[in-house]
Amino acid sequence: MRVAEPGLMYIKSISVRHTRHDFTYHIFLTKLMNDVKPHVILNPSEHQAYTWTTPSSALQLGLVTDEAACLEMCYGVTL
């Protein structure tokens, strides 16, 4: 499944400096048709795993630095 560009909304980019790594989050939103959860292919040198979850439930996961702030900005959820 590919996300069609007209349905993809750019929110913003956020740069985060961590002690050992720098992160840049490019935040986009889209709506999935009929709540279909597409198959995700990960690059094993960049990611370990993925899971589909709600924004509120995601806050309970071990997120990387400032990812909670991104969820709050996009979905209005807080711990």
Backbone as JSON, one array per atom type, in Angstrom:
{
  "sequence": "MRVAEPGLMYIKSISVRHTRHDFTYHIFLTKLMNDVKPHVILNPSEHQAYTWTTPSSALQLGLVTDEAACLEMCYGVTL",
  "N": [[0.84, -1.17, 0.0], [0.61, 2.15, -0.87], [0.85, 5.53, 0.15], [-1.14, 8.01, -1.11], [-0.04, 11.02, -2.52], [-1.76, 13.4, -2.56], [-3.34, 12.87, -0.33], [-1.66, 13.14, 1.79], [-0.53, 15.02, 4.45], [1.71, 17.48, 5.28], [3.11, 18.28, 8.39], [5.24, 19.36, 10.12], [8.84, 19.69, 10.6], [10.97, 18.48, 13.11], [13.88, 18.98, 14.91], [16.05, 17.22, 17.01], [18.48, 17.17, 19.47], [20.36, 14.74, 20.87], [22.31, 13.11, 23.4], [24.07, 11.24, 22.15], [23.11, 11.03, 19.57], [21.59, 12.7, 16.78], [18.32, 13.59, 15.9], [15.92, 13.96, 13.35], [12.65, 14.61, 12.97], [10.28, 14.14, 10.57], [7.18, 15.11, 10.18], [4.16, 13.84, 9.14], [0.72, 13.54, 8.27], [-1.94, 11.3, 7.49], [-4.97, 9.78, 6.35], [-6.05, 6.51, 6.72], [-7.74, 4.35, 4.55], [-10.76, 2.82, 5.41], [-9.73, 1.95, 7.82], [-7.61, 0.21, 7.3], [-4.71, -1.46, 8.04], [-1.64, -1.07, 6.77], [0.99, -3.26, 5.54], [4.19, -3.01, 6.9], [7.47, -2.34, 5.93], [10.57, -2.64, 7.29], [13.8, -1.12, 7.56], [16.37, -2.96, 8.67], [18.75, -1.9, 9.67], [18.03, 0.48, 10.67], [15.7, 0.3, 12.22], [14.07, -1.62, 14.81], [11.58, -2.82, 15.32], [7.98, -2.59, 14.85], [4.72, -1.38, 15.74], [1.18, -1.2, 15.55], [-0.74, 1.21, 17.08], [-2.78, 3.23, 19.28], [-2.56, 6.84, 19.53], [-2.61, 7.63, 22.28], [-1.99, 5.23, 23.62], [0.53, 4.85, 22.61], [2.09, 6.59, 24.05], [2.73, 5.16, 26.28], [4.74, 3.52, 25.57], [8.29, 2.78, 25.14], [9.52, 5.38, 24.0], [11.58, 7.22, 21.65], [13.65, 10.1, 22.27], [11.77, 13.03, 22.71], [9.63, 12.13, 21.15], [7.14, 11.84, 22.33], [6.34, 14.5, 22.53], [5.87, 15.06, 19.86], [3.66, 13.42, 19.35], [1.83, 14.64, 21.05], [1.63, 17.16, 19.84], [0.53, 16.52, 17.31], [-1.79, 15.0, 17.86], [-2.92, 15.89, 20.2], [-2.7, 14.51, 22.61], [-1.71, 13.64, 25.95], [0.46, 12.55, 28.61]],
  "CA": [[0.0, 0.0, 0.0], [1.32, 3.43, -0.9], [0.02, 6.67, 0.53], [-1.22, 8.96, -2.22], [0.46, 12.35, -2.13], [-2.8, 14.37, -2.2], [-3.88, 12.56, 0.99], [-0.59, 13.27, 2.77], [-0.44, 16.4, 4.92], [2.94, 17.81, 6.0], [2.88, 19.06, 9.61], [6.47, 20.12, 10.32], [10.03, 18.92, 10.95], [11.49, 18.81, 14.43], [15.24, 18.47, 15.13], [16.31, 16.94, 18.42], [19.87, 16.8, 19.75], [20.47, 13.8, 21.97], [23.73, 13.01, 23.77], [24.86, 10.47, 21.18], [22.49, 11.04, 18.24], [20.68, 13.78, 16.4], [17.13, 13.09, 15.23], [15.02, 14.89, 12.69], [11.34, 14.02, 12.73], [9.48, 14.76, 9.51], [5.86, 14.68, 10.62], [3.11, 13.88, 8.14], [-0.52, 12.86, 8.65], [-2.81, 10.83, 6.43], [-6.05, 8.93, 6.83], [-6.07, 5.22, 6.05], [-9.09, 3.98, 4.12], [-11.41, 1.68, 6.08], [-8.87, 1.52, 8.92], [-6.71, -0.86, 6.86], [-3.34, -1.27, 8.52], [-0.75, -1.61, 5.74], [2.21, -3.97, 5.9], [5.32, -2.09, 7.01], [8.78, -2.95, 5.69], [11.57, -1.89, 8.03], [15.22, -1.28, 7.27], [16.89, -3.47, 9.94], [19.85, -1.1, 10.2], [17.45, 1.7, 11.23], [14.59, 0.03, 13.13], [14.01, -2.96, 15.39], [10.23, -3.37, 15.25], [6.91, -1.6, 14.81], [3.42, -1.84, 16.19], [0.08, -0.26, 15.34], [-1.34, 1.54, 18.37], [-3.4, 4.55, 19.31], [-1.62, 7.85, 20.04], [-2.57, 7.58, 23.75], [-1.26, 4.02, 24.01], [1.92, 5.01, 22.2], [2.79, 7.3, 25.12], [3.14, 4.19, 27.29], [5.87, 2.77, 25.01], [9.61, 3.36, 25.31], [9.72, 6.21, 22.82], [12.83, 7.96, 21.56], [13.6, 11.46, 22.79], [10.83, 14.01, 22.17], [8.54, 11.56, 20.34], [5.89, 12.16, 23.03], [5.97, 15.87, 22.16], [5.33, 14.99, 18.5], [2.3, 12.87, 19.48], [1.0, 15.68, 21.66], [1.39, 18.2, 18.84], [-0.32, 16.04, 16.22], [-3.05, 14.39, 18.28], [-3.44, 16.51, 21.41], [-2.68, 13.56, 23.73], [-0.67, 13.86, 26.96], [0.59, 11.47, 29.6]],
  "C": [[0.89, 1.23, 0.0], [0.35, 4.53, -0.53], [0.04, 7.65, -0.63], [-0.84, 10.35, -1.74], [-0.64, 13.34, -1.79], [-3.4, 14.11, -0.8], [-2.87, 12.72, 2.12], [-0.43, 14.73, 3.16], [0.85, 16.59, 5.73], [2.6, 18.66, 7.22], [4.09, 19.95, 9.88], [7.63, 19.17, 10.55], [10.53, 19.41, 12.3], [12.87, 18.18, 14.56], [15.49, 18.35, 16.61], [17.77, 16.53, 18.57], [19.88, 15.94, 21.01], [21.97, 13.66, 22.27], [24.56, 12.31, 22.71], [24.32, 10.54, 19.76], [21.68, 12.31, 18.03], [19.53, 13.15, 15.62], [16.44, 14.24, 14.5], [13.74, 14.14, 12.39], [10.66, 14.82, 11.62], [8.07, 14.24, 9.75], [4.83, 14.92, 9.53], [1.89, 13.17, 8.73], [-1.25, 12.42, 7.39], [-3.91, 9.98, 7.05], [-6.03, 7.64, 6.02], [-7.51, 4.85, 5.73], [-9.57, 2.75, 4.88], [-10.57, 1.11, 7.22], [-7.98, 0.33, 8.57], [-5.3, -0.53, 7.32], [-2.37, -1.9, 7.52], [0.43, -2.35, 6.33], [3.37, -2.98, 5.89], [6.61, -2.86, 6.79], [9.82, -2.07, 6.36], [12.96, -2.13, 7.48], [15.85, -1.73, 8.59], [18.08, -2.69, 10.5], [19.34, 0.19, 10.84], [16.4, 1.43, 12.31], [14.63, -1.41, 13.63], [12.65, -3.61, 15.21], [9.23, -2.23, 15.08], [5.65, -2.24, 15.38], [2.38, -0.78, 15.84], [-0.58, -0.04, 16.69], [-2.02, 2.9, 18.28], [-2.37, 5.56, 19.81], [-1.51, 7.82, 21.57], [-1.79, 6.38, 24.24], [0.22, 4.12, 23.67], [2.73, 5.72, 23.29], [3.27, 6.37, 26.22], [4.35, 3.36, 26.83], [7.19, 3.47, 25.32], [9.98, 4.16, 24.07], [11.1, 6.88, 22.83], [12.58, 9.4, 22.0], [12.64, 12.35, 22.0], [9.73, 13.45, 21.27], [7.19, 11.83, 21.0], [5.41, 13.56, 22.68], [5.38, 15.9, 20.75], [3.9, 14.45, 18.53], [1.35, 13.9, 20.07], [0.65, 16.75, 20.64], [0.4, 17.74, 17.78], [-1.7, 15.6, 16.67], [-3.64, 14.99, 19.55], [-3.48, 15.58, 22.61], [-1.54, 13.92, 24.68], [-0.64, 12.68, 27.9], [-0.35, 11.69, 30.75]]
}
